[in-house]
Amino acid sequence: MKDNKSALAAPIPAHLAESIADEMAITERGRVRHARKRANYQRKYVYQLVDDLKLGHMGFAVDNQPFVIPLTIWRVNDHLFFHCANKSRLQRHLEGGHSVCLSFAEATEWVMAKSAFHHSTNYRSAVVFCTGERVVDEVEFDRAFKVLIDQIEPDRWHKVRPPNKIERKATALMKLKFSDGAFKSRTGEPSEEPDDLSLPVWHGTLDICPAHQRKPRDQSKVPE
C-alpha cells in the first residue's frame, strides 16, 4: 500500500532546534530511495525520535549470518548508548571494528482511504549506521545510565542504589557514534484519486494505540 503525499517531520523542541544544526552525511547506503520527499537528514529529528522511543532494532552480521535484536537505546549528547552482557557476541562485533545498523519506528495513525491501494500509516522512522566502543570509565558509565533513568522519571537516579562491582563487571555499556543515515515520516490525511471521492465510505485517520497511556503509579509498592 502506498500514497503520493509527502510530509514534514514532527515539530522539534526548542533546545534541539537551537543546539543541533548539522545534517548527517548523505551516503549511498543511507540515502532514502522510495518516497524521497519524506526524508530528512538533519540529526535533530533522529535525536528526538530516539529520545521519545528509547527502543530500537540493531542489525548486524556475523559470518554472513544476519541478526536483528530489539534493544533499549538512548542518547547522551551526540552519542547513542545500549548495554549488553559482558563478552557478548554484539560487544565483540563492535570492539572488532565492525558497524551496526539501527532502526527506530513509531506508527501513530492508520490512514484510511477510499481505495485499498491508498491506505497508509502516519509514522516517524530513522535508520542510522554506527560504530562503537565499550565504556570503561566508571564516571561515564554512571552518567549514561543516570541520563536514561532520569529521563524516564526525573531525579530517580539519586533515589536508587547505584550499580555494584558485580553488576558493573557483568554489564558492557556500549557507546555508539553515527555519521550517516536518514529520518523519514508521514503525517496528514489520505491521498485520494478524484474518481474515488464520491464513494460512500468514510476516510480519515485512526489512532493506532489510543489506550497506550502511562498507567498511574501503584503507591502500595512504595515502602512507608
C-alpha positions in Angstrom: 0.0 0.0 0.0 1.3 3.5 -0.7 0.2 7.0 -1.3 1.8 10.0 -3.0 1.6 12.5 -0.2 4.8 13.9 1.3 5.0 15.1 4.9 7.1 17.2 7.1 8.7 15.8 10.3 7.1 16.4 13.7 7.9 19.7 15.5 11.2 19.7 17.3 11.6 21.1 20.8 13.5 24.4 21.0 16.5 23.0 22.8 17.2 20.6 20.0 16.4 23.0 17.2 18.9 25.5 18.6 21.7 23.2 19.6 21.7 20.7 16.7 22.0 22.2 13.2 24.2 19.8 11.3 23.0 17.2 8.9 24.0 13.6 8.5 26.2 12.6 5.6 24.0 11.5 2.6 25.7 8.3 1.6 24.7 5.6 -0.9 23.8 3.1 1.9 21.9 5.7 3.9 20.1 7.6 1.1 16.3 7.2 1.0 15.2 5.9 -2.4 11.4 5.4 -2.0 9.2 8.4 -1.2 12.2 10.7 -1.0 10.2 13.8 -0.3 9.5 12.3 3.2 13.2 12.0 4.0 15.2 14.4 6.2 18.9 14.2 7.0 19.0 16.5 10.0 20.3 14.9 13.2 17.8 16.7 15.4 14.8 14.6 14.0 16.7 11.4 14.7 17.7 12.6 18.2 14.1 13.5 19.0 12.8 10.1 17.9 15.4 8.2 19.9 14.6 10.4 23.0 10.9 9.6 22.6 11.1 5.9 22.0 14.3 4.6 23.6 13.6 1.3 21.7 15.4 0.4 18.5 16.4 -2.7 16.5 20.0 -3.4 15.9 21.1 -5.2 12.8 24.5 -6.8 12.3 26.1 -9.8 10.6 28.5 -12.4 11.9 30.0 -15.0 9.5 27.4 -13.9 6.8 24.5 -14.6 9.2 22.3 -11.6 9.8 20.8 -10.8 13.2 18.3 -8.1 14.3 17.9 -7.6 18.0 15.4 -5.2 19.8 17.3 -3.1 22.4 16.8 -0.2 24.8 18.8 2.6 23.1 19.2 6.1 24.4 21.1 9.3 23.7 23.5 11.4 25.6 24.5 14.4 23.5 25.8 13.2 20.2 26.2 9.5 21.1 23.8 6.6 21.5 24.1 4.0 24.2 22.9 0.5 24.9 24.0 -2.2 27.3 24.5 -5.9 26.8 26.1 -8.8 28.6 29.9 -8.6 29.1 31.8 -10.5 26.4 28.6 -10.9 24.3 28.7 -11.5 20.6 27.4 -8.0 20.0 30.1 -6.5 22.1 32.8 -8.4 20.4 31.4 -7.4 17.0 31.6 -3.7 17.8 35.0 -3.9 19.5 36.2 -5.7 16.4 35.7 -2.5 14.4 32.5 -3.7 12.7 29.5 -1.5 12.1 25.8 -2.0 13.0 22.6 -0.7 11.6 20.0 0.8 13.9 16.3 1.3 13.1 13.7 3.2 15.0 10.0 3.5 14.2 6.8 4.9 15.7 3.5 4.4 14.0 0.8 6.8 15.3 -2.2 6.6 12.9 -3.8 4.4 10.4 -4.6 6.4 7.2 -7.9 5.1 5.9 -8.5 5.9 2.2 -11.4 5.4 -0.1 -9.3 2.9 -2.1 -7.5 -0.1 -0.8 -4.3 1.0 -2.6 -4.1 4.4 -0.8 -4.4 3.1 2.8 -1.2 4.1 4.7 0.3 4.9 8.1 1.4 8.1 9.7 4.8 7.5 11.3 8.3 8.6 12.2 11.3 6.4 11.5 15.0 6.5 11.3 17.8 4.3 10.1 21.4 5.1 11.1 24.8 3.3 10.7 27.0 3.2 13.7 30.4 2.1 15.1 31.0 1.8 18.8 33.2 1.0 21.8 32.8 -0.1 25.4 32.6 2.5 28.1 35.2 1.6 30.7 35.3 4.8 32.7 33.0 4.5 35.8 32.1 8.1 35.8 30.9 8.0 32.2 29.2 4.6 32.9 27.1 6.1 35.7 26.4 9.3 33.9 25.0 7.4 30.9 22.7 5.3 33.0 21.7 8.4 35.0 20.5 10.1 31.9 18.4 7.2 30.9 16.7 6.7 34.3 16.2 10.4 34.9 14.6 10.8 31.5 12.1 8.1 32.4 11.4 9.6 35.9 13.2 12.9 36.9 15.7 12.6 39.8 15.2 8.9 40.2 18.9 8.1 39.9 19.6 9.7 43.3 17.0 7.6 45.0 18.0 4.1 43.8 21.0 2.0 44.6 23.9 2.5 42.0 25.4 -0.5 40.3 27.8 -2.6 42.4 31.1 -4.1 41.3 29.4 -7.4 40.3 26.8 -5.7 38.2 29.4 -3.4 36.5 31.6 -6.4 35.6 28.6 -8.3 34.1 27.5 -5.3 32.0 29.0 -4.0 28.9 27.8 -0.4 28.2 28.4 0.4 24.6 28.8 3.9 23.2 27.8 4.4 19.5 28.5 7.2 17.1 27.0 7.6 13.7 27.7 9.9 10.7 25.1 8.7 8.1 21.5 7.6 7.9 18.1 9.1 7.3 14.9 10.2 9.0 11.6 9.6 7.3 8.0 10.5 8.3 4.4 10.9 7.1 1.6 13.0 8.6 -1.8 14.1 7.4 -4.9 12.8 5.6 -5.2 10.1 2.9 -4.3 10.8 -0.7 -7.3 10.1 -2.9 -8.0 9.7 -6.6 -10.6 12.2 -7.8 -12.9 9.5 -9.1 -12.9 7.9 -5.6 -14.1 10.9 -3.7 -17.8 10.1 -4.3 -17.6 6.6 -2.9 -19.9 6.2 0.2 -17.2 5.1 2.6 -15.6 7.1 5.5 -12.0 8.2 5.1 -9.5 9.8 7.5 -7.1 8.8 10.3 -7.5 6.4 13.2 -5.2 6.3 16.3 -3.2 3.1 16.3 -2.9 2.8 20.1 -5.4 5.2 21.8 -5.1 3.2 25.1 -1.3 3.5 25.1 -1.1 5.8 28.0 1.1 5.8 31.1 -0.6 3.9 34.0 -0.9 5.6 37.4 1.7 4.6 39.9 0.8 1.9 42.4 1.7 3.6 45.7 1.4 0.3 47.6 4.8 -0.7 46.1 6.5 2.3 47.8 7.6 1.3 51.4 6.4 3.6 54.2 
